[in-house]
Amino acid sequence: MQKYVINGKKPLYGTVEISGAKNAAVAILPAALLVDGVCRIENIPQISDVTLILRILQELGADVRLINKNTVQIDSTHINRYHVPEKLSRQMRASYYFIGALLGRFGEAVVSMPGGCDLGTRPIDLHIKSFQSLGASVNVVAGYVRASAPEEGLKGTSIYLDQASVGATMNAMLAASTAHGLTIIENAAKEPHIVDLANFLNAMGADIMGAGTDVIRIRGVRELHGGTYSIIPDQIEAGTYMAAVAAVGGDVIIKNVIPKHLDCISAKLMEMGVHVEEMGDAVRVRRMGELRRINVRTMPYPGFPTDMQPQIAACLCLANGTSMVNEGIWENRYRYVSEFRRMGARIQVDGKVAVIEGVDRLMGATLCACDLRAGAAMVIAGLAAEGTTEISRIHYIERGYEKLVEKFQGLGADIKLVEQPDDETRPHSRAV
Ligand code: EPZ
């Protein structure tokens, strides 16, 4: 076991380079299964979720070669298995993309129900309905999703999503890419990673239009061919460093970003009094004075992302006045609150609303990460706090942030990765 040890209150200065987008990579890598050939995928982040996906691809029979630390070559020509082992798929949410990809390639998929961060109930009914609309029979038996296309293959159809679900939109795109005829997804999600998956599939010969709007049209093609593709930069990783500068202070250039994807985050930071300046494929973030209170409501893209809610809450703990946060996507995304209170934060949670009364200072404490973004928010709070903060269960954080310690150290932060004796880990309180 390892933990982070942070000595806070050191303003951040310098340049940080953003890695490839986790939530694009975890869909694009399984999508390589649809290709009867070789895909070279660049700008993949070095994070544990990606390592798991690559292991699943290997277990299924793909030839996976790391060309360098951020480029992988996947040859799916000889894949002959469509059963994703439970021990791997249960460790991560995104294993559900193997259902759409395997269904599209073989007309068959057996995938254990996905795991991932505990953010409340995380149903996959919309994924299942989409596969069924395409003609597949889908059963959930003994913890496994078993999907099977009819003999004549999947057939293009009209899919209306009751909610603009990211995962269901991507899974429907995967399965429909090689279906017969036209599929129209209505009320589709519009996140940047949806567009990235569509661009990847199109680069491999698919025919997908409208990704990034709420109507996506997919004309099924007989097969996809190999090719090279580079994954977009991670919107949430960039947002996390932006929030860190806001909370801690300093002047940082965040490179390798698509500033348009950050507009929803920049707007809120600017409302708090933080300077955000676009510089081509970088943004410069500076905190000059005090942070102002704001209200935040999380919404599907282009609204403020739920995956940035804990990080902005860390900033609001130190803002001037009382802020309101309204979580519009997940029912259980305030599990970090009990940890922040240990640092002296004043937060009340009622259902989906958190009321945060800004305090003059946070004090370092011993914390326990409870999910990926909550863990990132604890790092921000630790960097902004007086004294020493220790964060355990960092495996959650490493699921989604490449080289977080090195990147913050490069900005002048005093953060270290240290070995932790097993008996030091405190069970996380679920009181909130
Ligand atoms: C993706 O999860 C991301 N994960 C999440 O990021 C992110 O929080 C979420 O989208 C929202 O942006 C990946 O991309 C791997 P949804 P996903 O389907 O696809 C309901 C992170 O920290 N819903 O868009 O699972 C659901 O309960 C992670 O990086 C159904 O009701 O999210 C939720 O309220 C955490 N039925 C809403 O829709 C379904 O079948 C949105 O979920 C599917 C979803």
Residues whose N, C-alpha, C, O or C-beta is under 5 A from the ligand:
A	BS01	EPZ	N23 R93 A94 T121 R122 P123 I124 D125 L126 H127 Q163 A164 S165 V166 G167 A168 T306 D307 I329 W330 L372 R373
